[in-house]
Amino acid sequence: MEYLPEAMRPNQYTSLIEVMDFVFAEHADLPAFTCFARTLTFGEIDSLSDRFAAYLQQHTSLKAGDRIALQLPNVLQFPAVLYGALKAGLVVVNTNPLYTPTEMQHQFADSGAKAVVILENFCDKLQQILANTSIETVIVTKLGDLQSPLRRLVMNLGVKYLKKLVPAYTLPGAVDFMHTLKTSAAYVRPTGVSAGNDLAVLLYTGGTTGVAKGAMLSHNNLIANMMQLRVRCLLVIRDKSETIAAPLPLYHSYAFMLHCLAMPYAGNHTILVTNPRDLDGLIKLLKKTVINGFVGINTLYLTLLRRADLASVDFSALKFCGAGGMAMSAPIARQWQEVTGCEILEGYGLTECSPVVAVNIPGKAKLGTVGPVVPETEIKLVDDAGREVGEGERGELCIRGPQVMLGYWQQEAATREVLTTDGWFHTGDYAEIDADGYISIVDRKKDMVLVSGFNVYPSEVEACVNEHPGVLDSAVIGVPNEQTGEAIKLFVVRKDPNLTAPQIIEHCKKHLTAYKMPREIQFVDDLPKSNVGKVIRRELR
């Protein structure tokens, strides 16, 4: 097993607060994050997060250990709020800003969040479910907050009144984010707050089955994984000198680790891409900004390669491209390298592992693999009976290392299903390992469908569809899709013979995020089922 160099031993820090102490002291004058037309240095982020932490301490009922939800896209507010919440001793709960009210309610209620920081564009959804949560403090931010005063005014008015992207809402008692930064109270470093193996962040995932579960990540988990990833990054990325684009959402474990922890620790500059679907804007950014690193998923690389104007981008400074979240297509990886001159280093991780497990090595990458494991990580393959399989055989990938989660939040049974008493995490992914230790993910044990890097669980979609009065039964599988990797195919047994596919789609739109929506619907007379009534998905496939 490869070990971390002495200089990267994670035990030099007992908490994420101590990591931030180093980052803000070491890199104060360096650019930290840029979004739209504004760049903030690490020193400025430090000051903003101090003021936000002071507000939480002095003007709310929040206490160390309470959960605070962040429902934000990639904007400057995200790192300021994240670091401020951690400084105040709170547990951060990352949430997808595009969630439907139903999905929001589950995550807020399950985590027991007592506060939320939310972009005003999504406040109408919060209004619908707030009474069903434990949230007492609502802090609302606008898209242009933290931009220069004039740009802030223009952006916020334009988003609300010209583009009409802010639905009407009423949230009595909600606090304006900019108001929290005007507090006269001084930040006081809390004593006795969580550290070491205590909970720091709740990142939600489906785990092996069902609705989203909160993966409990400790300070030690995240610090160790930051150092593990750093070993790979230093092979191609220098400290204090690189600019990395961040088109993937920061609430996702992959982007969260890279852009909120690993790159700040290195003193590198992150360009936040608020809306990666705005391809015109993304191409414009790539043209006008010297980018040294770019991290995406297969879907994004494919979409960019289809753009004729990609050829006009100067990629001469590009030295690192990463991929994760979903399988990377070898033809797309080859084409990207032909166009840009930069290879894509595919990696593998899971939210339950903080998330990085394996990353390809620069100059030694093997297409179709996710590379070898990062330092201080053990892996093994086991058969369905839990017996370890031999070299060259296929088995379920199991992982043990300092990055493996504490368990699922308030889900002891679910934790026992995947995490053994001696620390082995069962991923549910089938893999093969070659003689050089490179891992190939070849199949999935679980029925999860991976759409553009996001987990979609059949039971959640089926539960939604089955609520339609015209549906008798339904089943979901994933089918190959060039753009998204996989897409949702829905099989429906009708109760109402006149039920149509558009009616089902309209029903789903009310309850499911866009990436969970069925792309294909097939009506059938019945579904193949086992003797105990479980749908046999392999027959549908």
C-alpha positions, 0 to 999 in steps of 0.5 A: 500500500502506498503511503502519504509523504510525511509533509502530507500526513493529515494528522497535522490538522485536527479539524477543517478549521485548522486547515482553513487557518493554514489556507488563509494565512499562507495564501491571503494575497492570492486569488481564490475564487472568481465568478462573473466579473469579481475575483476574491482573494483568500484573505477576502474570503477569510474576512467574509467567512469570519463575518458570516460566522460571527452573525451565526454565533451572535444573531441566531439560535444555532449552536455548534453541531447544528446542521445548516443546509446550503442550497446554492449554485456555483457563486462566490457566496458558496465558499464564504458561507461554507467556511463561515459555517464551519468556523462557527462549528456547524455541520454543513449539509450540501443540497442540490439547488434544483431539487423539487419541494418534495426532494428538499423536504426529505433532505431538510427533514432527514438532516434536521437542518436548523438553518438554510442559506438559499438562492432567492430563485428557489425560495418559492419551493422552500416556502411550500415545505418550510413548515415541515422541517426544523429550519428556524433560520432562513438566509436568502442570497441573490445571484449578484451578491458579492459582485461590485455594488453597481454590478450587483444591482444590475444583476439582481434587478435583471434576474428578477424583473427582466429574466423573471427567474425569481418566482414570487415567494413569502418567507417571513423572518428571512434574512438577507445574506448581505445583511449578515455581513454587516454585523458588528459582532466579532467572530470568536473561535468556538471551543470544544467544537467537533474535530477529528472523527466528529461529523463535519459535513453531511453529503447526501447520496442514495447509498446502495438503494432507495431515497437519499441518505446522508453520508457522515463525513468527519474532519479526518475523512475530508482532510485525509482525502484532500491529502490523498487527492493532493498526491495525484494533483502535484504530479501535474498541478503546481501550488500557488500558480494554477487556474482551474475551471469549476463547471461541476456543482460544488454541492457534488462531492467530487467538485466539493473536494477539489474546489473547496478543499484541495485547490484552496489548500494548494493556493490555486485559483478556481473559476466558478461556472454558475451555469455550465448549460450556458455553453456560449458563456462557457466557451466565452470564458475559456476564450478569455481566461487562461485555464490550466485545469478543467474538471468535468464529466463525460456529458460535458466533454461530449457537449463541448466537442460538438461545438464548432467554436471549441476550435477557436479556444487556445488550450496551450496552457491546459495541463490537467483535465479530470473526469469522474461521476460517470464512466468516461467514453474512450472515443470522447477522451481520445477526441478531447486530447486531439482537440486540446492536446491534454489527456483526461485523467479519469477517476473513481469515487463515491460520496461515502469515500469523501469521495476520491478512491482512485485516479489515473496517473498523468502520463500513465493513464489507461483509457477505460480504467479509473486508475490505481487507488490513491495512497493509504487506500486498500481495495479487494474484490469479493464474490456474492458470498463475500469471499475474496476473488483471485487476480483477473476475476470480477467481483464487488469492489470493497474499500478501506481507508481513512476517507471512508465515511462514519456511516449513514446519518440515522440509518444504522441498518443501512450502514451495517449493510455496506460497512463492516466492523473492520472498516471495509466499505462495500461499493455495490460496483463490480470491478476488475483490477489489472496487474498494475493495479488499475481498476476497471468498473465493469458493472453495477450490483445495484440498480442505480442509474447514472444520468450525467453523473447523478444517481437516479434510483428506480424506486424513487421514480417508480414511487412517483409514477405509481402515484398517478391515478392512471398507473397500475404498476411501473419499473425503471431501468437505465439505457445507454445514452450518448449524451448522458451516459445513461437515460431513464427508461420507464415501463408502465402497466396502465390502470387507465387504458387512455393514459398517455406518455405526455400525461406521465411526464407532466405528472413527474415534472411536479415531483422529480428533478430534470435528470430523474425524468424518464426519457423513454416510456413503454406501455406493457401488459405486465412486468416480469417479477420473481416469486416474491413479487420483485421486478426482475430488471434484467428481463426488462433490459 
